[in-house]
Amino acid sequence: MQVKKAIFALLVFFNFAVVAQPPMQDENAPRARSTIMGKIIDAETRQNMEYANVSIFAQDSSLISGSITNADGEFMIDHIDYGTYYIEANFIGFNKTRINNIEINKEHKEIDLGTIELSPSTQEIGTVNVVADRSRVEYKIDKKVINVSQDINAAGGTAVDVLENTPSVEVDIEGNVSLRGSSSFTVLIDGKPSVLEGSDALRQLPASVIENIEIITNPSAKYDPDGMAGIINIVMKKNVLSGFNGIVNAMIGTRDKYRSDLTLNYRTSKTNLFFGADFSDETFYGSGNSERETYKGDTTTYLISDGTRDFGRDGYRFKGGLDIYLTDLSTLTFSGTYGEYGRKSGGESTLHEFTLPASTDVYSIEIEDSKREGTYFNTNINFQQKFNEDGTHKLDALFYYSNSVGDDYEFEDEYYTNSDFVQTGGYLARIKTLETEDEDEYRMELDYTKPVGSEGRFEAGFQSRIDREFEDYSFNDWDNDANDYIDNPQFSSSQHFKRDILAGYSTFANNFGNFKYQLGLRGEYTNRSIEHEKSSEPAKLNRFDLFPTVHFSYEFLNKLQLMTSYSRRIDRPGGRDLDPFPNYYNRYTIRYGNPELNPEYTDSYELGVMKSYGKSFISLEGFYRVTNNLITQVTELGDDGIFYINTENLNNDYSLGSEIMGNLSINDWLILNSSFSIYQYRIKGEILGESINRESTNYTGRLNTTIKFSPDSRLQMTGYYRGPSVSAQGERSSFFFTNLSYRQDLLKKKLTATLSLRDVFGTMNYERTSSGVDFKDVYKRERESQVFTLTLSYKINNFKMDKGGGGDGVREMDYDDGGF
């Protein structure tokens, strides 16, 4: 069935391509097989510019043909009739470059324009520096690129704050990130794995040190297939100017919120030295209440809880590295990161437990305090050997090592009170748990890239991943006689998790005129073992998996781009999901894992179209995702009245939907960026012998408006709405929030001040319901709203050189046989 769907999608794609072909020319008309080619680079960074626009005009300014550049910044335009033309090269946020007097005749059928430089749109007018902004979101063949500098709402925040207003991404009120409805995604930093995973990794990265964020929902076979929804790649800032430069940021917010970071860079012709540090200490206040009902025979037990639910983050990080330019074509890089992190949560709640018919009526107060803290570091050694000047033929080698050590503390005290919640007696429960984790990861990669013909590209690589994790869980009851906590062996345990993955991949990309394709295949062998102190035999998994990827795109002359892709993904269960022994949450809830869990597998299909209108564009994407062996959390009520939570490979789920996104530059002072996503979500399977076939129509909407009062001041308003959704045993309500920010540049843009108000109307609240045949649980959560933050940023020698250009921002030059 899936193969039929893939074939159908490809037939639809080729039908679009054929119908949209330009009309055939008269066969008797004079024809010429002439070619114009060249390469476009950023004049400042010297980097290749992918998706830059190239247009050919006749002398009367009529458009003849056009193209866009590939990943190496190169373009080629065929079948041009003899005559004299001029070419314009352009990219959003850059000055246009025009090359005049290009003559094509019998003696000059192949015109190579060489390297064309585009300069950022910067003009010096007296003492005023006018800079044209790039689009906040750029749409590319296999990813969306989020330019962080365009999101002033995220100033002083983290990568999570940037993603709050990013298409395809959802962020809940706890700061947990999901990609197209799934929390299973991979986080990369500059294309390399992060020590921390998922939302935890994103919370540790200050927005001010991020250049852009790449959302890759259907990655090629070159990338790890982990993460059902795809990859979020964080591209860090690296200033390429020679000499010393950097930036310092500091943020302060209402009610105990502090953050600061520093980035420094020193570059010479032979080396590039970079260093960074950041610090954070933030507390977020909130409240929550729940109503739980359990049914046993003719008796219903009620548990009502109401109180505060606060959480916070703190920590610091140092990072640094050295690029050594061994030759013009060889670079050796050493880099590393060390940090300490902390995550705390807790609160005080009033509890009322009673039964109907009446037999129990207990009032109490529960005080919970939890903190997860630890250290982490990683080191990278990269070597790159280019075999040609433009880097299209190269070899990359990587060695990566990371270590993370953490302790997770949980304290719970619950004592008797009267109906006015005044303490009247001793403790119902008093426990302490400590979970210690020590994880090492090794990674070795070798990647080879070679051009094939004038437009093709071949890639191949090998990868080895070694993961070792030790977990120790200690459960302690309070002993009144000893006046201390005593270990309870019933719930204490330890395990050793081992996983080795060997992988190889190959991709091939080429194009036929405006039609481009990329085919890839990745093979992985996985050897997994779990040794538990209370198990006689380790739980093992050995398997080999194939992960094919396919990408197609077609460019029409009217700046319309059509894309389609397919990839197969995997989500591997972690050590906690596989631990079979009880993990005590509180006296009402116990969780345990399943060492027999298999990975989840997802088949992901996408079809998208984008239309450009000058500096604006609109895009429409359709996607279909099927997940097999879905890892499902199952809640079951025991005979003792305790909830037991387990994980099983029980179900399949399906997501079918579309997303429309627009970036509208209405005029010089008003920019709108909006998106709307809607998809049908369906989950199919059984839990405890009962069918849980459920479905919902999920939708999200965003609107981001930027108003420029002057080149040095702007206002940004953001609105976000997330609709309700279902899960295997419950549902979640909708929520909505708005943010408001104002930025002012001072001291010739060396100093920037940003004032933000988050969750302006206090609407970011939600409700979650879980239910089964013998229970129902309703939980409501309110997050701290109307948070003011002030962020100051100071640039150290961080300026852009004026590259010149005409008064209209167009750089002109003439072409002749010898170049231009």
TORZA-198816 format. One record per residue (C-alpha): z, y, x. Coordinates in pm, whole numbers, padded with zeros to 5 digits, always signed. Layout:
<nodes>
ZYX...
</nodes>
This chain:
<nodes>
+00000+00000+00000+00090+00240+00282-00236+00160+00462-00430+00242+00144-00250+00573+00115-00333+00658+00477-00701+00573+00425-00708+00779+00107-00554+01079+00288-00818+01055+00563-01103+01032+00310-00973+01340+00132-00954+01521+00464-01313+01433+00565-01436+01530+00220-01285+01876+00267-01443+01900+00611-01791+01810+00485-01782+02036+00180-01666+02332+00386-01941+02308+00649-02153+02625+00685-02500+02611+00526-02784+02455+00724-03019+02691+00906-03396+02690+00862-03533+02419+01090-03834+02642+01178-03615+02929+01294-03579+02980+01673-03278+02784+01801-03084+02807+02122-02822+02574+02263-02620+02839+02445-02251+02832+02524-01980+03091+02587-01655+02967+02736-01341+03106+02894-00965+03095+02914-00698+03330+02775-00358+03389+02935-00057+03615+02879-00096+03902+03128+00280+03912+03193+00396+03551+03190+00061+03410+03320+00102+03130+03067-00188+02978+02876-00217+03115+02521-00279+02849+02257-00433+02953+01924-00556+03292+02045-00852+03415+01837-01198+03464+01994-01476+03632+01792-01841+03696+01881-02009+04007+01735-02367+04131+01732-02438+04486+01849-02422+04602+01484-02062+04465+01470-02153+04175+01240-01950+03860+01303-02163+03579+01451-01913+03305+01534-01560+03242+01653-01304+02994+01776-00942+02955+01881-00803+02842+02215-00662+02496+02280-00325+02405+02435-00457+02507+02779-00575+02848+02657-00941+02744+02679-01222+02802+02428-01588+02709+02398-01841+02833+02140-02176+02652+02112-02516+02710+01944-02548+03085+01995-02893+03239+01958-03042+03453+02233-02936+03816+02220-02676+04070+02333-02322+04042+02203-01964+04151+02259-01652+03935+02235-01303+04023+02115-00999+03817+02217-00683+03874+02016-00339+03735+01936-00064+03868+01709+00164+04102+01905-00089+04156+02187-00348+04420+02264-00703+04318+02185-00944+04267+02478-01313+04343+02425-01591+04229+02662-01918+04416+02612-02283+04356+02710-02291+03977+02708-02660+03886+02721-02780+03532+02645-03135+03432+02739-03330+03147+02895-03187+03221+03240-02828+03261+03111-02758+02989+02857-02404+02912+02974-02171+03212+03001-01831+03152+03163-01609+03455+03105-01339+03315+03333-00978+03415+03270-00914+03683+03006-00572+03851+03007-00398+03973+02692-00113+04223+02727+00176+04264+02482+00119+04556+02245+00323+04809+02438+00229+05176+02473+00416+05458+02642+00404+05774+02427+00623+06032+02592+00971+05877+02599+00911+05654+02298+00831+05286+02355+00633+05134+02065+00621+04754+02062+00422+04550+01811+00625+04257+01678+00504+03901+01676+00530+03708+01350+00872+03562+01292+00705+03228+01215+00386+03105+01387+00207+02805+01241+00045+02561+01485-00131+02229+01455+00178+02013+01507+00471+02252+01472+00615+02578+01345+00739+02824+01607+01029+03051+01507+01044+03369+01718+01417+03431+01739+01381+03796+01848+01245+03875+01500+01560+03754+01319+01824+04025+01354+02041+03849+01093+02111+03586+01360+02234+03842+01617+02566+03730+01760+02529+03390+01595+02403+03049+01697+02087+02845+01653+02226+02740+01313+02216+03103+01196+01850+03128+01297+01768+02810+01107+01930+02941+00786+01606+03131+00723+01353+02885+00863+01093+02696+00657+01147+02318+00627+01513+02357+00731+01824+02360+00512+02177+02467+00614+02479+02394+00394+02796+02602+00373+02961+02399+00649+02678+02482+00889+02530+02131+00873+02153+02134+00929+01896+01912+00758+01521+01899+00812+01320+01845+00492+01630+01707+00323+01733+01473+00609+02016+01520+00857+01849+01266+01086+01657+01472+01343+01647+01504+01721+01752+01818+01908+01574+01897+02235+01644+02187+02469+01332+02293+02660+01186+01954+02567+01481+01762+02711+01757+01575+02522+02078+01757+02437+02417+01614+02537+02547+01687+02188+02351+01576+01884+02224+01725+01559+02415+02017+01410+02682+01995+01683+02422+02077+01949+02278+02368+01747+02623+02521+01690+02680+02545+02065+02368+02753+02143+02391+03134+02112+02089+03283+01933+02062+03556+02197+01961+03311+02474+01690+03141+02266+01324+03243+02305+01196+03043+02009+01264+02731+01804+00994+02471+01744+01006+02269+01422+00807+01948+01480+00803+01733+01166+00537+01487+01286+00570+01465+01667+00311+01293+01885+00375+00961+02060+00480+01152+02372+00815+01235+02211+01103+01001+02133+01062+00860+01780+01433+00907+01703+01517+01119+01401+01365+01045+01062+01271+01404+00986+01136+01500+01331+01239+01726+01619+01398+02069+01657+01311+02190+02008+01505+02490+02141+01306+02692+02397+01545+02897+02609+01469+03240+02751+01339+03248+03108+01242+03589+03237+00944+03561+03470+00961+03912+03614+01016+03929+03988+01352+04055+04110+01687+04057+03933+01726+04086+03557+01939+03959+03273+02113+04029+02944+02475+04048+02826+02578+04000+02461+02912+04036+02285+02998+03980+01918+03312+04049+01716+03357+03962+01350+03613+04006+01079+03901+03757+01066+03903+03597+01411+03541+03566+01519+03444+03629+01881+03142+03529+02086+02985+03644+02414+02717+03523+02656+02545+03620+02978+02204+03527+03121+02091+03625+03474+01769+03557+03659+01652+03626+04017+01293+03546+04107+01096+03562+04432+00756+03429+04529+00910+03099+04644+01214+03048+04419+01358+03129+04080+01737+03122+04037+01888+03134+03688+02245+03133+03558+02412+03162+03221+02751+03143+03056+02879+03173+02702+03212+03174+02520+03306+03142+02152+03621+03137+01941+03553+03153+01569+03753+03062+01260+03598+03035+00914+03831+03040+00617+03769+02873+00284+03917+02673-00001+03849+02353-00187+03968+02151-00482+03896+01804-00611+03959+01589-00917+03952+01213-00871+03967+00952-01148+04000+00576-01097+03983+00316-01370+04169-00017-01372+04206-00208-01695+04327+00033-01961+04487+00266-01702+04328+00578-01557+04476+00730-01241+04419+01099-01177+04456+01282-00845+04415+01662-00852+04406+01854-00523+04379+02229-00461+04422+02427-00140+04277+02588+00171+04001+02433+00381+03946+02616+00708+03738+02521+01007+03664+02673+01346+03478+02634+01673+03566+02733+02025+03449+02657+02375+03261+02778+02678+02961+02671+02880+02808+02738+03221+02448+02660+03302+02229+02723+03602+01936+02603+03803+01685+02661+04076+01305+02642+04070+01153+02582+04415+00779+02647+04445+00694+02396+04719+00326+02489+04707+00104+02674+04464+00069+02346+04274+00408+02178+04326+00744+02276+04171+01086+02113+04212+01361+02212+03967+01734+02142+03972+01938+02242+03667+02267+02156+03504+02516+02245+03232+02894+02212+03206+03099+02301+02903+03409+02247+02695+03396+02237+02316+03645+02238+02032+03608+02190+01659+03905+02225+01426+03960+02190+01054+04241+02150+00811+04450+02320+00549+04735+02285+00303+04681+02138-00045+04890+02076-00354+04850+01728-00506+04933+01593-00850+04896+01220-00908+04954+01075-01254+04835+00795-01481+04741+00757-01846+04908+00572-02012+05195+00740-01825+05367+00537-01554+05322+00760-01248+05379+01134-01214+05406+01254-00854+05378+01607-00711+05334+01660-00339+05196+01887-00067+04957+01759+00197+04908+01931+00532+04604+01821+00733+04517+01926+01085+04230+01787+01289+04067+01888+01614+03788+01742+01820+03775+01864+02178+03619+01755+02500+03396+01828+02795+03029+01763+02859+02781+01811+03139+02426+01718+03226+02200+01744+03524+01821+01746+03546+01586+01695+03838+01224+01778+03756+00920+01752+03977+00573+01871+03877+00255+01819+04076-00057+01994+03953-00392+01863+04066-00586+02171+03960-00507+02540+03928-00484+02559+03550-00240+02266+03530-00450+02055+03294-00435+01769+03547-00074+01706+03644+00210+01461+03700+00568+01525+03579+00877+01330+03680+01227+01368+03533+01571+01226+03605+01842+01314+03356+02212+01226+03341+02472+01339+03092+02837+01264+03025+03051+01356+02727+03424+01288+02695+03609+01382+02378+03931+01333+02184+03948+01349+01806+04299+01419+01672+04400+01382+01306+04745+01472+01169+04845+01421+00806+05182+01504+00650+05244+01455+00277+05589+01519+00127+05742+01512-00222+05779+01831-00428+05870+01928-00783+05615+02053-01036+05642+02400-00878+05547+02242-00541+05884+02306-00379+05990+02029-00140+06245+01793-00296+06234+01479-00085+06100+01299+00219+05747+01205+00323+05504+00993+00125+05295+00959+00440+05307+01089+00794+05041+00962+01031+04857+01053+01351+04527+00914+01477+04352+00962+01808+03993+00858+01878+03870+00883+02237+03502+00863+02331+03343+00847+02675+02962+00837+02680+02711+00824+02964+02336+00856+02922+02068+00809+03187+01702+00891+03139+01401+00855+03368+01053+00971+03270+00711+00980+03429+00430+01165+03248+00066+01195+03353-00190+01433+03197-00562+01439+03281-00850+01632+03125-01141+01426+02993-01472+01605+02980-01471+01972+02887-01230+01950+02589-01052+01613+02597-00705+01529+02723-00547+01195+02815-00170+01152+02843+00036+00849+02941+00394+00796+03037+00687+00565+03093+01049+00616+02996+01381+00439+03049+01696+00527+02852+02039+00381+02923+02332+00459+02693+02692+00349+02752+02975+00448+02519+03341+00348+02509+03549+00420+02197+03922+00376+02154+04093+00433+01819+04473+00458+01794+04656+00475+01459+05023+00579+01449+05282+00577+01167+05590+00796+01170+05912+00601+01234+06221+00780+01100+06460+00564+01305+06276+00629+01631+06194+00987+01527+05848+00935+01673+05502+00799+01599+05460+00422+01646+05125+00247+01701+05000+00041+01406+04785-00246+01543+04633-00310+01198+04416+00000+01232+04398+00045+01614+04100-00093+01804+03845-00027+02080+03481-00111+02141+03213-00085+02410+02864+00017+02297+02557-00052+02515+02194+00030+02445+01890+00012+02674+01546+00135+02568+01224+00089+02765+00923+00282+02634+00562+00353+02720+00313+00578+02544-00043+00703+02557-00226+00979+02369-00585+01096+02366-00706+01429+02227-01056+01571+02195-01271+01773+01961-01618+01792+01817-01684+02160+01770-01415+02286+01533-01290+01936+01451-00994+01829+01668-00806+01503+01683-00518+01345+01869-00436+00973+01863-00123+00820+02010+00071+00497+02037+00422+00436+02167+00593+00102+02228+00970+00060+02266+01190-00237+02353+01556-00201+02248+01848-00411+02369+02176-00327+02189+02519-00485+02233+02861-00408+02081+03171-00563+02233+03485-00521+02022+03833-00618+02138+03902-00799+01809+03569-00985+01799+03508-01312+01981+03133-01253+02020+02942-00930+02081+02702-00812+01811+02351-00796+01959+02013-00658+01862+01687-00714+02051+01357-00588+01914+01021-00436+02003+00873-00155+01790+00541+00028+01778+00515+00395+01678+00159+00518+01611+00076+00888+01561-00239+01058+01435-00323+01431+01418-00643+01594+01288-00738+01959+01242-01049+02152+01144-01112+02522+01204-01344+02714+00973-01508+03042+01077-01319+03236+00810-00987+03169+00987-00902+02877+00760-00734+02583+00933-00691+02235+00782-00450+01982+00937-00333+01631+00861-00106+01391+01052+00089+01066+01043+00383+00937+01248+00632+00651+01238+00996+00737+01309+01326+00555+01366+01694+00634+01310+01932+00417+01510+02294+00376+01392+02561+00509+01627+02878+00351+01756+03099+00474+01469+02855+00332+01208+02872-00006+01383+03251-00031+01430+03369-00305+01186+03739-00221+01194+03919+00013+00952+03931+00385+01021+04215+00545+00822+04117+00881+00665+04429+00926+00450+04644+00710+00225+04368+00723-00038+04059+00650+00179+03972+00399+00456+03633+00376+00629+03481+00092+00830+03142+00030+00992+02895-00257+01005+02790-00415+01339+02492-00584+01170+02321-00256+01075+01950-00236+01153+01767+00089+01229+01599+00290+00955+01220+00334+00973+01020+00617+00822+00646+00657+00765+00563+01029+00745+00234+01175+00616+00142+01545+00615-00152+01754+00501-00160+02131+00555-00388+02432+00532-00341+02781+00677-00537+03101+00615-00505+03406+00842-00548+03766+00729-00522+03985+01037-00151+03986+01130-00061+03798+00811-00106+03436+00709-00028+03197+00428+00010+02821+00462+00046+02525+00226+00179+02186+00334+00203+01859+00150+00418+01572+00275+00506+01216+00179+00787+01026+00350+00899+00665+00296+01218+00530+00456+01291+00156+00473+01623-00011+00562+01796+00306+00445+02151+00321+00584+02361+00392+00276+02728+00488+00253+02898+00274-00013+03230+00370-00175+03428+00088-00339+03767+00101-00512+04001-00172-00389+04266-00357-00591+04528-00150-00408+04381+00174-00547+04239+00279-00209+03876+00388-00160+03695+00179+00101+03379+00334+00251+03123+00115+00426+02759+00145+00541+02480-00101+00459+02098-00133+00486+02062-00138+00109+01791+00094-00009+01459+00268+00035+01397+00633-00039+01084+00838-00102+01010+01210-00072+00688+01364-00202+00650+01739-00198+00488+02057-00075+00588+02379+00098+00417+02716+00079+00493+02983+00337+00368+03337+00382+00408+03593+00656+00289+03926+00519+00261+04234+00738+00216+04484+00455+00210+04788+00683+00372+04910+01004+00716+04950+00844+00742+04657+00600+00717+04284+00678+00783+04000+00433+00836+03637+00530+00893+03391+00247+00872+03020+00176+00918+02787-00118+00955+02411-00092+00961+02157-00373+00968+01779-00346+01043+01478-00560+01318+01264-00407+01366+00904-00520+01613+00642-00398+01573+00275-00492+01806-00021-00441+02135-00181-00541+02499-00109-00461+02766-00371-00540+02515-00553-00760+02420-00250-00965+02086-00066-00961+02101+00287-00822+01742+00390-00888+01777+00767-00903+01554+01066-00851+01565+01444-00846+01332+01739-00801+01462+01929-00499+01359+02282-00415+01451+02564-00181+01335+02923-00160+01366+03196+00102+01277+03562+00127+01316+03762+00447+01235+04136+00436+01228+04367+00739+01209+04745+00697+01140+04954+01009+01279+05306+00981+01159+05391+01331+01060+05206+01649+01431+05190+01734+01590+05099+01401+01532+04842+01132+01698+04673+00836+01665+04306+00750+01757+04139+00420+01760+03762+00366+01797+03554+00050+01820+03174+00033+01847+02933-00260+01891+02556-00241+01859+02350-00558+02060+02045-00666+02000+01693-00532+02111+01333-00580+02242+01061-00348+02304+00689-00387+02642+00741-00561+02644+01105-00662+02485+01446-00676+02521+01792-00525+02496+02126-00702+02283+02425-00599+02396+02726-00399+02267+03071-00304+02349+03332-00042+02222+03663+00098+02260+03830+00438+02208+04192+00542+02165+04332+00897+02089+04664+01063+01977+04700+01425+01968+05014+01637+01819+05036+01988+01980+05284+02229+01940+05400+02589+01563+05340+02592+01615+04994+02444+01853+04880+02715+02138+04869+02464+02107+04723+02114+02372+04732+01839+02346+04504+01534+02575+04522+01232+02558+04228+00989+02712+04133+00656+02687+03764+00573+02703+03615+00222+02696+03961+00067+02782+03855-00290+03016+03564-00210+02791+03304-00373+02773+03030-00109+02984+02775-00300+02891+02424-00407+03010+02118-00597+02965+01750-00509+03016+01456-00745+03052+01087-00652+03082+00810-00908+03084+00435-00957+03179+00185-01228+03550+00234-01156+03580+00587-01016+03462+00947-01036+03529+01218-00777+03440+01588-00812+03481+01815-00509+03430+02193-00501+03406+02402-00184+03415+02779-00129+03330+02934+00206+03455+03262+00347+03217+03536+00234+03138+03900+00316+03188+03855+00689+03109+04163+00899+02996+04118+01260+02905+04370+01529+02689+04258+01821+02612+04458+02135+02335+04354+02377+02268+04514+02715+01960+04440+02924+01980+04441+03304+01645+04542+03458+01486+04365+03164+01181+04576+03092+00812+04522+03023+00556+04683+03245+00289+04890+03074-00038+04711+03130-00248+04994+02999-00523+04987+02740-00716+05224+02520-00559+05457+02272-00630+05210+01992-00466+04927+02184-00801+04770+02280-00872+04693+02644-01250+04712+02710-01466+04591+02998-01830+04509+03066-01972+04171+03155-02242+04103+03412-02356+03805+03619-02077+03847+03867-01802+03850+03608-01608+04144+03472
</nodes>
